[in-house]
Amino acid sequence: MSRQDLERIDDQGIAAWDDHHADGFADLLAEGFVWTDLTVPEPMRTRDQARQYMQAWFTAFPDMRVTRTNRVVGDDSVAGEIEFTGTNTGPMRMAGRELPPTGRSVLGRGAYFARVSDGKILQFSTHPDVAGMLMQMGLIPGT
């Protein structure tokens, strides 16, 4: 794939998150994709699981805005850092548990890595800074 193709897929993915369009992101996933994230116990392998994961974030932070702050493009992969802002006004599902809303605003950060094949994301891993987010929400002690 060309660098421009990888950047286009990455741009579409970020736009889907920022627009709260889970179906739009799920459409970028290849048949047989694997998505790992430290906040879910098992890798996601279906588009329904991907949509549910995203919807959980949108429910917890209905005003969530997502911005990519850094990007690296390889031969068949793209990686980036993101920041998101949002107010936790809905319940948050994480690691199989539901946390009640705190009403607090956060500036969240994270990183992601995507390997692309035939124009679709085949492997995806996401690494949200859960500890930083939970500290801002007052759910764990901060410094």
C-alpha positions, -999 to 999 in steps of 0.1 A, spaced: 0 0 0 11 35 -6 18 60 22 -12 80 10 -35 50 12 -24 42 48 -28 79 58 -63 79 42 -74 48 62 -59 63 94 -77 97 87 -110 78 81 -105 59 114 -99 91 134 -128 108 118 -151 79 127 -140 81 163 -144 119 164 -179 117 147 -190 88 170 -195 67 140 -189 31 151 -202 16 118 -178 38 99 -148 25 118 -161 -11 117 -162 -8 79 -124 -2 79 -118 -36 96 -108 -66 74 -124 -100 75 -106 -120 102 -92 -88 119 -79 -90 155 -82 -59 178 -65 -60 212 -70 -35 239 -59 -37 276 -93 -27 288 -110 -58 273 -102 -93 285 -101 -110 251 -92 -97 216 -121 -84 196 -127 -104 164 -161 -93 151 -174 -60 139 -202 -62 165 -175 -64 193 -157 -34 178 -190 -14 176 -198 -23 212 -164 -13 224 -166 21 206 -202 26 218 -191 21 254 -167 50 250 -193 72 234 -218 63 262 -193 72 289 -182 104 272 -210 116 250 -192 148 242 -159 130 233 -137 147 207 -107 129 193 -75 143 178 -44 125 165 -13 142 178 14 121 161 16 95 133 42 72 119 36 53 86 54 22 76 52 -1 46 19 -18 57 12 -2 90 3 31 107 7 41 144 -4 72 162 -9 90 194 -43 105 202 -58 129 227 -94 130 235 -115 153 256 -148 145 272 -170 146 302 -179 114 319 -217 117 321 -225 81 313 -216 48 328 -182 35 317 -176 -2 308 -140 -13 314 -125 -48 320 -159 -63 322 -171 -39 349 -194 -8 348 -183 23 366 -208 50 374 -204 84 358 -184 110 377 -194 141 359 -157 150 355 -140 162 323 -108 145 312 -80 149 287 -72 113 277 -43 101 258 -34 69 241 -16 52 212 -27 27 185 -10 5 160 -27 -8 128 -14 -33 102 -33 -29 70 -38 -55 42 -57 -50 10 -70 -16 22 -84 -29 55 -72 -30 90 -61 -66 98 -45 -61 132 -53 -33 155 -40 -26 190 -51 3 212 -34 15 244 -54 41 263 -38 57 293 -64 43 317 -45 52 349 -43 89 338 -80 90 329 -91 73 361 -70 98 382 -87 127 364 -121 111 371 -112 108 408 -115 70 408 -79 64 418 -55 86 437 -35 111 417 -3 129 423 
